[in-house]
Amino acid sequence: MSEQITFDLTPDTPPTFDNFVADTSNRSVVDHLRSPSWGFPVFHLYGRSGVGKTHLGQAWIAAHGNGVEFAKSAEINDMNGFRDRIFLDDAEFRPESVLFCLLNKALNGEIKALLLVSQHPPSKWEIGLSDLRSRLSNIPSAQLNHPGDEALEDIIRNLFEARGRVTSAAVVKYLLEHADRSMSELRRLVVDLEQKARRENKDLTRHFVSTYIRSKTGQSHYPMQ
């Protein structure tokens, strides 16, 4: 089984608000995160895997400075001396004691801003502490949606351009119709296509793309992991 590599929307540059392609349904979320100050010190962002939540969290930290990111695999052992901003990825799977402490610090003004990110809204989390459940139910929350066709066209072009490829409208249209639409699957597919074209010294034509996708499954759609 071949190794599959996942890249962000712009693999060679850090995530920013400017290189996040937002359609109409997500613009209000991006505008909120761009703001240097919120009316409430905590904000929760949720959505399916691959929609760009981590990208926006990292962009938020980079844009406003004096912050720290706790990625999905990062453990939090010491909650003293935190900076002004904290981005907590995979929040729904963190220890309840950690979440409760961070929320209290934010609400008490010890943390300037706390961004929680998860796949599901707090109402779907398994929470034992009633006080934690109550606090989470009162924080502003927004869902990040999968982008529509227009935004996806830009995303596909950006993914190829980040790898030094310019794609035709026919290739973009074919991928919109036949590729899985999750961001993680699109990234994987673009990397696989570009690497194969580079190894074989071929152009990324519609025929090349369709032949590759059919070779993977015998069908016209690219397989999901």
N, C-alpha and C positions, 0 to 999 in steps of 0.2 A: 504493500500500500504506500503510495507516494506521500511524502511529507507535505502538509498544507500549511501555508504561512498566512497569517492575518495581519493586514496593515490598517492604519487609520485612514481617514479620508485623504489626508495629505501626509503620506508616510515619512517624508524627509523633513517636515517642519512641524513644530509643536502645534497642538490644537489652539485655535483662536476663534473669536466670534466671527471674524471676517471670512475664515475658510470653512465655516459651518453653513451649509446650504439649507435655509429654512423656508418652508412654504407658508402659506397664509395661516394655517392652523397652528403653527409653532412660533410665529413672530412675536406674539405677546410674551411668551416665555423667555425668548432671547432678549427682548427689550427689558424685561424685569431683571434678568441677570446682568445685563450691561450697566444697570443703574448702580452708582457707587454706594448708595444707601437705600435700605428698605424701610418701610413703615413698621415692619415686624422683624425681629432679629433672626427668625428661623424661616426657611423655605424648603418645601419638599417637592422633588421632581421624580415622577415615576413614568414607566413605559416599558414596552417589550424590549428584549435584548436586541441590540443593533440599531436603535433609533437615534443614538448620539448623545445619550445622557452623560456618559463619562467624558466625551469630547467637550460638552458644555461646562461640566464641572471643572475640568482642567483649564478651560479658557477663562472661567470666572476667577480662579486663583491667579492666573497669569496677568489678567487685565487689571486687577485691583491691588495686587501685591500684599505683602505681609500676611501670607496665609500658608496653610499646610494641607496637603491631601493625604487621606488615608484610603489607599486603594483597596480593592476587594480582598487581597491576601494579607493586608497589613494589620498587625495586632496593635492595640492601644494599651500600653502598660502603665503609662504615667499621664494623668490628665491635668497636671499642674504646669503652669508656664506656657499655655497655648498662646498662639498669636491671635491677631484680630479676626481672621477668617479661617473656618474649617470646612473642608469638603469631605463628607463621609459617604463613600461608595458602598453599595450592598448593605444599606442601613437595616433592612429587615432581618438580616441574619447576624447582627451584632448582639453581644450580650445585653440584656435589658438594663443591667446596672450601668453600663457604659452609655447607652442612649439616655437614660434618666439623668445621669450626671452632666452630660453635654447639654441637654435641653435646659437644665436648671442654670448652668453657667451662662448660657445665651440669654435666658429670660431675666437673669439677675444682672446682666451687663458685663460679665467677666469675659464673654466672647462677643465680639462686635457682630458677627454674622455666621450662621451655621447653615450649610447646605446639605440636606439629606437626599440621597438618591437610592431608588429601589425599582424593582420591576412591578411591584403591586402597591396599591394605596394602603395606608395604615389600617383601614377597616378590614383588610384581608390578612393582616399579619397575625401570627399566633403570639399574643401578649398575655403574660400572667399578671404583671403589676397593674393594678387598676389606675394608680396615679399616672403611670406612663401612658396608658391607653387614653386617659383623659387629656393629657398634654398634647399627644399626637393628634387627637381629634380636633384640636383648636388651632393648629398651625396652618398657614396658607399652603395649598397644595395644587399642583398642576400636572396634567398628563402631557407627555411628549409623544406625538403621533408619528406614524410612518409618513414620509413625504408623498405627495401626489406625483402624477406623471411629469409635470413641468419641472418640479424640483429634482425628481429622479434623473431626468435628462441631464441637468447640470451636474449632478453628483457623479453619474457615470462618466461624463466627459472629464470632470476633475480627477477622478480616479485614474483614468488612462493618462491624462496630461502629467500627473504627478510622477508617472513612470516613464515619461518622455514619449508618449504616443498621442497622436491626434487621430480621432475616430470619426468616421463618416456618420451622417444622419441615419443611413440604413443600418449600421451596426447598432447604434443607440436604440433605434426603433425595435430591432430584433430582440435585443436584451430586455427591453421593457415588456415585450410580449411573451418571452420564453424563460427568463431567468427568475429565480426566487427574489423577492423584493426586500428581504431583510438586509440591513446595511452590512452585517457580518458576512452574509452569503455573497453579496455583490462584490465586496472587497476581495474575498477569496477567489471568486471567479475571474475578476480582472487580473489579479496576480497570476493565476494559472494560465490565462490566455496570453498575457504579455510574455511570460517566461517561455511558453511553448513557441510563440512566434519568434522570439529572439533566438532560441536554440536552433530553429529551422530556417532562420533568416527569411521570414515571410512577412507580408503585410497583414494587418488585422482587417481583413475584408469580411463582409457578411457571410460569404461562403466558408471562409476559414472558421469563423465563430460558430456557425451552425453545424459544420462538420465535427468540430471539437465537442460540442454539447451532445450531439447524437452519439458520438463515440463513447461517451461516459455512461450512457444509460440505454442506448438504442431507441431513445425517445427524443422529443424536441425540448425537454425541460432539463435544466441542470439539477443534479441531485443535491438534496439538503443533507447536512451532517446530522 
